[in-house]
């Protein structure tokens, strides 16, 4: 209960409930002048421009999914919801990260703005995790015709998607947010104000990221196995298609696996700067 109470007192809901006043027990910035933050102009430009390109590409795919006749199927509905949260995640993890890094801005420069952006970015990541796992289960059901497929048929799919959205909103509103540090060009739960680091441990993130790492490899690995064993998979035309699908599954797994584990690692254990940058790139 103490953890839940502390999490709420450090959440976006607490900030909004108290008229945008931060909880000074955890997030009070020093009153004395602070040294200038490091400007990451090269990395800032990279994250900003690649983020804008990715958003453009995702918007094209998003529109194609929304207008496709298969939008009636559970898989496409899940992809539609996943696309919304991915766009939010890329906006924060790439574009906003690039702008803040380029300008050398950190938490204490604009505490409320960065607090809100960090909460949205973290919550959208959590929603992406659960929705992508949900999508993998739907695809496996399509292949195997499992009984649990009935859970996603008709209007029941909206129950599943409501749970995914609720999980993401929990990450946005009811837990500790990520806060940007231009010194490391990344986001951390600990704002670096000299307080006890244990105060900023986010158990929801630890649970989510380890579940994501294990789940994405297990489910997508099993999906790839089913795809390989599918009857008629030995034809040349199908083999080319199979290679493309398996490559997509591999890239999806490896980037999510690295991001989930490394982002957790660097939150609580001192990590080299290059590892932090690589981890931030995988968030894209």
N, C-alpha and C positions, 0 to 999 in steps of 0.2 A: 504493500500500500504506500509506503514511503516513496518508492520509485515512481509510482503512478502520480502521486501528489507533486513530486519534484519535476517530473516530465511536464505536467500541466503548467506549473509555474514558469517553465522555460519555453513554453509553446507559443505559436502564433495566436491561438485562441486567447491566451492570457494577455498578450499585447493588445489585441483588438478589444477585449473586454475592459481593459483599463485605459481606454482612450489613447492608444498608441504609446503608452508609457512603459518603458522597459523595466523588467525586474532587476533592480540595481544590485541585488544580492549576487547575481550571476553575470550581469552584462554591463556593469558600470565602467565606462571608459575613464582613464586617468585624466585629471584636469590639467596637469602640466603639459607643456608642448612636447609632442612626440617626434622622433626622427622621421625624416621623409621616407616613405616607402619606396621600394625598388620598382621602377617602371620596366615592364617586360614588353617593349614595343614590337619586337619580332614575333614572339609567341602570341602576343595580344592580337596582332594582325592575322596570324595564322588561324587562331581559334575563331575570330570574328568572321573572316571571309569563308572559311570552310563550313562554319555553322550556317551562314546564309545560303551557301550552295546546297548543303544538306537539307535545309528547310524547304528550299525551292523544289528539290527532287522529291522530298516526302510529300509536299503539297500536290504535286502531279500524281503521285501514286495514290494519295488520299482521295483525290477527286475521282480517279479511275475506279477505286474500290467502291466509293459511295454511289457511283452511277452504274455499276455493273449489275447485270441481272442476277448474279450469284449473291448479291447483297442479302437475299432472303435466307441464305444458309447460315448456320451457327459460326462457321469458320470466318466468313467475311464480316459478320457482325463483330466478332472478337477482334479481327484485324482493324476494323473501323475505330473501335474504342482504343486499341493499342496505338493507332496512328495519332490520335488526339494527345495522348500522354507522351508519346515520343516527340511530337512537335514541341511540347512544353519543356521536355527534358533537354532537347537539343538547344532550345532558346536559352536556357539557363546555363547548361554545361558547356556550350560553345560560344554563342554570341555575347551573352552577358559576361562570361568569363573573359573573353577577349577584350571587351571594352574596359572592364575594371582593371585587367592586367596592363593594358596599354597605358591607361591613365595613372597607374600606380596607386589605385584606391583599395583600401582595406576596410574592415568592419567599423572602426572608430571614426572614419571619415563620414560615412552615411549609415549609422547603425540601424535605423528603422528600415530603410530601403533594402539593405543587404540582408537583414533578418527576414523580411518578407520574401525576397527573391530566393534566399536559401531554403526557406520552408517549402516554397512551390517546387523548386528544383528537386529537393529530396523526396517530397511526396510523389512527384511525377515519376521518379525513378522507382519507387516502391510499387506504384501502379503498373508501370511497364513490366516489372518482374512478375507480379502475380498474373497479369493478363497474358504475357507470353507463355507462362507455364500452362495457363488455362487453354490457350490456343493449341499447344502441343498435345494436351490430352484430347481435345476435340479431333485433331488430325489422326491421332492413334485410333480413336473410336471409329473414324471414317474408314480406316484401313481394316480394322479387325471386327467391326460391327459388334462391339462389346455392349453388354446390357446397360452400362452406365451412360451410353450414348443417349438414352432416353432423358437423361438429366438436361440435355442441351437442345432437345427437340421443341419446336413451336415456341410458345411464350416462355418456356422454362429457361431458355438461354438468357433472358433478361435478369433472372434471379442471379445467375452466375456472374453476369457483367455488373450487376448492382453490387455484389460482394467485392469485385475487383475495384470498382470505383470507390467504395466505402473504405477499402484498405488504403487506397491512395490518399483519400481525404484525411484519414487518420494520420498518415505521414505528414501531411501539410499542416494540419491544425492542432494535433494533440501530442506532438513529440518535439524533441529538441531539433532546431534547424541547423543546417550547414551554414557556415559563415566564411566569406571569402578572405584569403590572404594573398596579397600581391607578391609577398616575399617568396612564396612557394607556387604561385600561379595555380592555386587549387582551393578547395573548400574543406573546412574542418568544423567539427562540433565545438571544439575548444577555441574561443576567440583570442587566446594568448594574452590574457589580462593578468597573469600571475596567480590565479586562483588554483585550488586543488584540481588537477586534471580529472580525478575520479568523478567530479560533479558533472562532467560533460560526457560520460560514457552513455552511449545510446544503445540499449539492449535490443530495441526494435530493429536497429540497423544490423546488428550482429546476427540476429535471428533471420532477418530478411535476406541478407547477402549470402550467408552460408546455405540457406535453403535454396536460393537462386543458383548458386554454384553447383550444388548437388543435383537439383531438379533439372536444370537445363541440360546438363551432360547426360543424365539418365534418360529423360524423356526424348530428347532429340536423338540420342544415340540409339534408343529402341526404335524410334521412327525411321531412322536411316536403315536399321537392320530389316525392318518390315519392307521398306522400299526396295532393298536389294533382293529380298526373297520373293518379291511380287512376281506372279506368273507372267511370262512373256518379257522378262527383263533382259533377256540375252540378245534381243534384236539390236542392230546397230543404231537405229533411230532412237530407241528407248535408252540405249547405253549412253548416248550423248546427253540426253535429257537427265538421266540418272546422275551423271557426273556433275551437271550444273546444280541439281538439287542437293546432292551430298556436299558439294563445295559450299553452297549457301549455308547449309546446316552446320558445317564445320566452322565457318567464319563466325556465324552467330554464336555458337557455343564458346569458342575460344575468347572472343572479345567480352562476352558477358561473364565468363568464368574469371578472366583476369581482372576485370573491373570490380566484380563483386568481392573477390578475395583481397586484392591489393588495396582497394579503397578502405576496407575494414582494417587491414594491417597498418596502413599509414596513419589512421586516426589515433592509434593507441601505442604504436611503437615507432621510434625515430627511424625515418626512412631516407635514403639518399634522394637528392633533388631530382636526379634523372628518373628515378622510379616513380616519384610523384607526378612528374610531367607525363611519363608514359601512361600512368594510370588515368590521368585526366583526359588524355587522347582517347583512351578506350571508352570513356563515357560518351564520346561522340557517336 
